[in-house]
Amino acid sequence: MAQLSRFSKLPLIWFGAGRLSSLPELIKQYGSNVILVTGLKSFMNSVYGQELLNSIKENGIHYRHVIISGEPTPGNIDQAVDDTGKDKADVVISIGGGSVLDAGKAISAMLYKNEPVQDYLEGVGYKKHPGTKIPFIAIPTTSGTGSEATENAVISRIGEKGYKKSLRHENFVPDIALVDPELTLGCPGGITAASGMDCFTQLTEAYLSFKSNEYTDALTLEGLKAVKSSLLAVCRDGTDINARTGMSFAALTSGICLANAGLGVVHGFASSIGGLYDIPHGILCGTLMAPANELTVKKLKKGYGNQEALAKYIQLGELFLDVRGKSEDYYIDGFVGYLHHLTEELQLPGLKKFGIKENDMERICRITDCKNNPVKLDTSDLMEILLERYI
């Protein structure tokens, strides 16, 4: 386990059912002119959206509305900056899923620059962002990415020369993360499952990461306990506010942990595949989680990689199987089995459904990064993972 040498800063966190009612007062800390970033219609058409707009108007707050449908592209960010840059903004607020939060984060970062965001993306651009930004409030309506607690905004361009890269600076951590589990009650079942699997993957990969430390381990285990008690429950009954609260906590925790411990091979695939194909991030993570961990365990058992990870797999098995007095292999293999069962229970689709071409797989594997995975995986290993879910 790595020793703690640095821990990323956190937003001011407001957590709990009904917290959205505090937003007008939080806005007033910064001023009265707002850029409000949302998805296409789900939040704005909800009772929470209408109540918030009424409250904002009653408090003399003016807003310009930016709509983001799907994962944000460089064009989305540049257009939003062009459209809103001429109006003085005191604060940017994002209310939505991870893509909406990332978009708002990027808009707040680029309003002072008014340059193409692509120039500042890791691995694509050639400029380093100085970290200047408009204050930013992140309000998630799904429980997945944990973007409300991270310093990076993921921007995508999908296609032959596509990419999925981050705009990153420690100053881009939201100033305030307002996490109200009530806002996730209307989240559709498919999105609930996909975002929940993204959260589960992030916590697991951060826990197993080469960069994990005592602090991230303690947090990831608490997040994973919430996943254990809440993920299947909320997928079976989306109105269960206790399960919604558990997943909101888990997602927030996953963002904190990934920022400090990094992620593994599943998110490596999410980056490489996500730039080439239009596939929901959470679905991709969920469908690859079982085979990725199965192969990682197989390599670890052969003596490769960080052997401490096997002890962590035992802990994961004990947590999710909830059985005592069994052998180490029972827990290690049982956790992998649990992931396979979850894939079936949530009916996560395979890669073929999204048009991924078999002759693209080697190219995908060559550009897939798994630097924080507990064991290094070569191209043939990565191919094995993809082929298992090429159904």
Phi and psi in degrees as a GROMACS rama.xvg file:
@    title "Ramachandran Plot"
@    xaxis  label "Phi"
@    yaxis  label "Psi"
@TYPE xy
-70.1606  145.996  ALA-2
-80.4728  143.984  GLN-3
-67.6929  120.288  LEU-4
-119.672  -19.4203  SER-5
-159.628  140.438  ARG-6
-133.097  124.438  PHE-7
-62.3029  151.056  SER-8
-69.5532  157.812  LYS-9
-113.856  156.348  LEU-10
-74.2277  165.939  PRO-11
-70.3067  121.898  LEU-12
-104.091  123.244  ILE-13
-111.633  112.344  TRP-14
-125.588  134.064  PHE-15
142.222  155.304  GLY-16
-60.3268  132.721  ALA-17
88.5499  0.181224  GLY-18
-65.4917  -20.7401  ARG-19
-58.6716  -27.8917  LEU-20
-63.5712  -17.5409  SER-21
-81.4283  -9.2617  SER-22
-59.6736  -46.4039  LEU-23
-54.9943  -40.4141  PRO-24
-68.2673  -35.536  GLU-25
-66.8268  -39.4846  LEU-26
-60.1967  -41.5473  ILE-27
-62.6769  -18.8636  LYS-28
-63.403  -25.3005  GLN-29
-107.176  -27.1733  TYR-30
148.552  -157.757  GLY-31
-126.747  4.6536  SER-32
-111.954  119.723  ASN-33
-123.189  140.456  VAL-34
-100.608  116.121  ILE-35
-104.107  117.097  LEU-36
-107.376  123.283  VAL-37
-137.832  174.412  THR-38
-75.3094  -170.367  GLY-39
-62.9159  -48.7121  LEU-40
-157.222  -20.1123  LYS-41
-58.7046  -47.7579  SER-42
-73.453  -45.7401  PHE-43
-62.6975  -28.9461  MET-44
-88.5164  -3.35139  ASN-45
-84.9829  164.63  SER-46
-62.6821  -33.0037  VAL-47
-67.1305  -39.8967  TYR-48
-63.6466  -45.3467  GLY-49
-66.261  -40.548  GLN-50
-63.1882  -39.976  GLU-51
-65.7261  -45.2055  LEU-52
-61.0415  -41.4315  LEU-53
-61.7753  -43.1709  ASN-54
-65.5887  -40.5274  SER-55
-61.0128  -45.9516  ILE-56
-64.3051  -41.6273  LYS-57
-62.4703  -26.8863  GLU-58
-93.6274  10.8826  ASN-59
69.3269  27.6553  GLY-60
-97.4154  132.38  ILE-61
-105.143  139.724  HIS-62
-135.424  147.724  TYR-63
-110.036  130.8  ARG-64
-96.7628  128.97  HIS-65
-116.703  127.757  VAL-66
-106.115  130.109  ILE-67
-120.621  116.023  ILE-68
-111.325  118.549  SER-69
87.8669  -175.347  GLY-70
-70.2642  136.372  GLU-71
-67.6277  137.17  PRO-72
-103.123  164.228  THR-73
-55.55  -38.2737  PRO-74
-63.4077  -38.6245  GLY-75
-58.9327  -46.2712  ASN-76
-68.6023  -46.506  ILE-77
-61.6492  -41.1474  ASP-78
-65.6786  -43.0102  GLN-79
-62.2368  -40.89  ALA-80
-65.3745  -42.5291  VAL-81
-62.2867  -42.0429  ASP-82
-71.682  -33.5195  ASP-83
-105.214  -13.8295  THR-84
-62.2166  -27.4239  GLY-85
-78.2126  -13.6222  LYS-86
-100.664  131.751  ASP-87
-65.3045  126.465  LYS-88
-117.616  134.36  ALA-89
-92.8756  -27.3713  ASP-90
-159.407  145.347  VAL-91
-104.801  134.326  VAL-92
-124.956  126.834  ILE-93
-110.785  129.15  SER-94
-126.81  109.993  ILE-95
164.871  -162.072  GLY-96
-77.2582  -173.918  GLY-97
-57.764  -37.2577  GLY-98
-65.1287  -39.6664  SER-99
-67.4548  -40.9107  VAL-100
-63.888  -42.4743  LEU-101
-62.907  -39.9507  ASP-102
-63.253  -47.3651  ALA-103
-61.9142  -38.8855  GLY-104
-60.8898  -43.8265  LYS-105
-69.6624  -39.5584  ALA-106
-62.0649  -45.0283  ILE-107
-61.3433  -31.4085  SER-108
-79.4774  -27.2091  ALA-109
-99.33  -8.02367  MET-110
-62.6476  -34.6281  LEU-111
-77.1087  -22.4072  TYR-112
-91.7184  -41.3352  LYS-113
49.6561  46.6644  ASN-114
-128.531  164.802  GLU-115
-59.8137  129.328  PRO-116
-63.9719  -29.4442  VAL-117
-57.4482  -31.718  GLN-118
-62.7923  -17.5159  ASP-119
-112.39  4.92353  TYR-120
-80.653  140.42  LEU-121
-61.2706  132.959  GLU-122
76.2691  -1.54699  GLY-123
-128.262  -48.7799  VAL-124
-83.6009  178.591  GLY-125
-128.212  8.0203  TYR-126
-117.715  152.239  LYS-127
-106.177  124.715  LYS-128
-72.9783  136.161  HIS-129
-77.0265  -9.45504  PRO-130
94.8853  0.733478  GLY-131
-69.3317  142.122  THR-132
-161.345  164.174  LYS-133
-81.7697  142.929  ILE-134
-50.7226  144.264  PRO-135
-134.468  130.684  PHE-136
-115.103  125.435  ILE-137
-108.427  128.757  ALA-138
-130.599  99.9427  ILE-139
-76.3809  143.498  PRO-140
-114.333  2.38548  THR-141
-128.109  169.917  THR-142
-120.322  82.9645  SER-143
-146.291  -76.152  GLY-144
-72.4016  -27.1439  THR-145
70.9697  17.5106  GLY-146
-60.1934  -20.1109  SER-147
-65.7554  -8.84629  GLU-148
-126.931  11.3261  ALA-149
-114.8  165.855  THR-150
-97.228  1.46909  GLU-151
-119.358  148.653  ASN-152
-116.494  123.664  ALA-153
-86.9816  123.826  VAL-154
-118.88  135.665  ILE-155
-122.95  143.985  SER-156
-129.225  112.995  ARG-157
-95.3106  134.867  ILE-158
148.957  -170.915  GLY-159
-55.3027  -40.8574  GLU-160
-108.797  32.8434  LYS-161
-76.9353  171.299  GLY-162
-158.02  163.909  TYR-163
-137.579  99.0909  LYS-164
-130.119  165.544  LYS-165
-107.747  141.295  SER-166
-94.2324  120.76  LEU-167
-138.045  136.987  ARG-168
-167.39  144.923  HIS-169
-58.1201  -30.1511  GLU-170
-69.3464  -14.1604  ASN-171
-81.5611  -5.23003  PHE-172
-55.5482  129.072  VAL-173
-52.4317  144.252  PRO-174
-66.685  -39.3238  ASP-175
-134.792  132.994  ILE-176
-109.841  110.311  ALA-177
-102.07  108.655  LEU-178
-112.201  103.604  VAL-179
-113.116  104.61  ASP-180
-57.9644  -23.3336  PRO-181
-60.925  -28.6193  GLU-182
-70.0754  -16.0065  LEU-183
-91.7536  -3.52449  THR-184
-62.9313  -31.4664  LEU-185
-90.2432  5.12967  GLY-186
-68.0112  125.59  CYS-187
-59.3353  156.814  PRO-188
-58.3662  -43.1253  GLY-189
-63.7091  -42.1084  GLY-190
-70.1212  -36.9047  ILE-191
-58.4828  -45.5556  THR-192
-67.0712  -45.4249  ALA-193
-65.2447  -46.682  ALA-194
-67.2099  -35.4984  SER-195
-63.7574  -38.4972  GLY-196
-70.2642  -33.4711  MET-197
-61.3222  -47.6357  ASP-198
-59.3814  -46.9969  CYS-199
-59.5808  -43.4065  PHE-200
-64.0049  -44.3036  THR-201
-62.1489  -43.9123  GLN-202
-64.1396  -44.4396  LEU-203
-64.1717  -46.1656  THR-204
-67.2033  -37.9218  GLU-205
-64.9601  -37.8857  ALA-206
-65.8183  -38.7939  TYR-207
-87.5627  -8.39066  LEU-208
-62.2075  148.589  SER-209
-58.3691  -27.5721  PHE-210
-93.214  4.61044  LYS-211
-65.7504  157.843  SER-212
-146.46  -178.258  ASN-213
-59.2052  -38.2317  GLU-214
-69.9972  -47.839  TYR-215
-66.7776  -35.0275  THR-216
-62.2061  -43.7409  ASP-217
-62.3499  -41.9143  ALA-218
-70.1597  -43.9217  LEU-219
-62.48  -38.6256  THR-220
-64.6785  -37.7097  LEU-221
-66.2991  -40.6957  GLU-222
-63.9281  -40.4547  GLY-223
-68.233  -33.2346  LEU-224
-61.4034  -39.7054  LYS-225
-66.6136  -39.2709  ALA-226
-61.4447  -44.9633  VAL-227
-57.1063  -43.7854  LYS-228
-85.2657  -19.1822  SER-229
-118.603  -28.4165  SER-230
-62.6735  -57.0839  LEU-231
-65.036  -35.7234  LEU-232
-61.1232  -43.5252  ALA-233
-75.4174  -28.2882  VAL-234
-71.5052  -28.9114  CYS-235
-83.3256  -30.89  ARG-236
-144.276  97.1725  ASP-237
-68.7359  -11.0496  GLY-238
-91.3692  0.485715  THR-239
-74.7647  100.065  ASP-240
-67.98  -29.1378  ILE-241
-66.8004  -42.0783  ASN-242
-69.0061  -39.0112  ALA-243
-60.2027  -41.6738  ARG-244
-64.734  -40.2412  THR-245
-61.2612  -43.131  GLY-246
-72.6605  -32.7333  MET-247
-63.2623  -42.0053  SER-248
-63.4009  -43.9615  PHE-249
-63.0402  -42.1404  ALA-250
-65.9462  -45.0412  ALA-251
-58.5079  -44.136  LEU-252
-64.6146  -37.642  THR-253
-64.0659  -36.7047  SER-254
-64.4571  -43.1298  GLY-255
-61.9612  -41.8937  ILE-256
-73.3317  -42.1097  CYS-257
-65.1591  -31.5677  LEU-258
-65.7842  -23.4502  ALA-259
-113.739  -16.8008  ASN-260
-120.829  -13.6333  ALA-261
79.5887  179.03  GLY-262
-127.081  177  LEU-263
-116.25  -148.709  GLY-264
-68.8404  -32.8957  VAL-265
-62.0484  -43.6155  VAL-266
-75.4214  -20.8778  HIS-267
-63.7007  -44.1694  GLY-268
-64.1058  -38.8707  PHE-269
-59.7937  -35.0513  ALA-270
-73.9428  -48.1148  SER-271
-70.882  -43.5986  SER-272
-73.4879  -37.3351  ILE-273
-63.31  -24.2739  GLY-274
-80.8163  -20.4346  GLY-275
-99.4051  -32.1994  LEU-276
-130.41  148.934  TYR-277
-86.756  86.2106  ASP-278
-128.713  130.077  ILE-279
-55.45  132.354  PRO-280
-56.5946  -46.8708  HIS-281
-65.5728  -37.1451  GLY-282
-62.8369  -44.3591  ILE-283
-62.1617  -45.787  LEU-284
-61.505  -46.3399  CYS-285
-63.6271  -41.8969  GLY-286
-73.516  -22.8227  THR-287
-97.9555  -8.22172  LEU-288
-62.5615  -46.0915  MET-289
-64.8135  -53.1434  ALA-290
-64.8321  -32.3465  PRO-291
-65.6502  -44.2199  ALA-292
-71.1299  -34.6393  ASN-293
-61.194  -44.4969  GLU-294
-71.7295  -38.0323  LEU-295
-59.4182  -44.8384  THR-296
-62.5925  -42.6745  VAL-297
-59.2966  -42.8796  LYS-298
-69.2333  -40.4554  LYS-299
-62.6004  -39.5135  LEU-300
-66.9452  -21.6532  LYS-301
-86.4285  2.51579  LYS-302
96.8471  3.42314  GLY-303
-84.8835  155.337  TYR-304
74.1077  -161.532  GLY-305
-82.2753  103.221  ASN-306
-66.8652  -18.0622  GLN-307
-62.0397  -24.6011  GLU-308
-64.7774  -28.5782  ALA-309
-63.5001  -38.6577  LEU-310
-63.2509  -34.3631  ALA-311
-71.0891  -36.8731  LYS-312
-62.3112  -35.0031  TYR-313
-61.3561  -45.4763  ILE-314
-62.0793  -40.0154  GLN-315
-62.968  -41.2384  LEU-316
-63.7776  -43.9081  GLY-317
-59.79  -40.0356  GLU-318
-67.9496  -49.8065  LEU-319
-85.5553  -24.2614  PHE-320
-87.3047  -25.3234  LEU-321
55.0533  44.5817  ASP-322
-130.512  141.593  VAL-323
-112.669  157.728  ARG-324
79.4831  20.4189  GLY-325
-101.743  172.996  LYS-326
-76.6221  164.481  SER-327
-60.6739  -44.827  GLU-328
-61.9533  -33.0503  ASP-329
-59.9522  -44.2733  TYR-330
-73.6557  -41.5877  TYR-331
-63.4207  -53.2076  ILE-332
-69.2553  -30.8923  ASP-333
-67.7287  -34.6152  GLY-334
-65.9412  -43.1824  PHE-335
-61.6238  -42.0027  VAL-336
-61.3701  -38.8075  GLY-337
-60.1751  -40.8194  TYR-338
-64.5517  -40.7206  LEU-339
-63.5603  -41.7168  HIS-340
-61.9129  -41.5709  HIS-341
-63.8024  -38.9815  LEU-342
-58.3951  -42.0409  THR-343
-72.5746  -43.6536  GLU-344
-59.8776  -42.0847  GLU-345
-87.6389  -0.475303  LEU-346
52.795  49.2753  GLN-347
-73.6646  126.999  LEU-348
-72.4271  158.395  PRO-349
-83.5951  -179.569  GLY-350
-74.0336  -27.9827  LEU-351
-59.9678  -34.5021  LYS-352
-57.8445  -27.8881  LYS-353
-99.5473  13.7683  PHE-354
79.0625  14.422  GLY-355
-66.6018  127.404  ILE-356
-87.5818  138.167  LYS-357
-62.1244  -34.0151  GLU-358
-77.1204  -2.32057  ASN-359
-91.5793  -9.95756  ASP-360
-65.5918  -41.3337  MET-361
-63.6853  -41.297  GLU-362
-60.8212  -43.3269  ARG-363
-58.9338  -45.1602  ILE-364
-65.2681  -34.5276  CYS-365
-66.2942  -28.5811  ARG-366
-105.264  10.4271  ILE-367
-90.0429  126.939  THR-368
-98.2909  130.106  ASP-369
-135.621  44.2907  CYS-370
-64.3482  -28.2793  LYS-371
-96.6149  0.252452  ASN-372
-61.6893  145.49  ASN-373
-64.94  -15.2203  PRO-374
-141.594  142.066  VAL-375
-70.8258  141.469  LYS-376
-122.275  131.71  LEU-377
-91.0077  -178.389  ASP-378
-58.7356  -40.072  THR-379
-66.4988  -36.2808  SER-380
-63.4296  -45.9555  ASP-381
-64.2044  -38.5989  LEU-382
-61.4414  -40.0594  MET-383
-60.3812  -40.8819  GLU-384
-62.6551  -48.4976  ILE-385
-63.6327  -43.0783  LEU-386
-65.5086  -30.5589  LEU-387
-63.9588  -30.246  GLU-388
-107.979  17.2499  ARG-389
-87.6341  70.6018  TYR-390
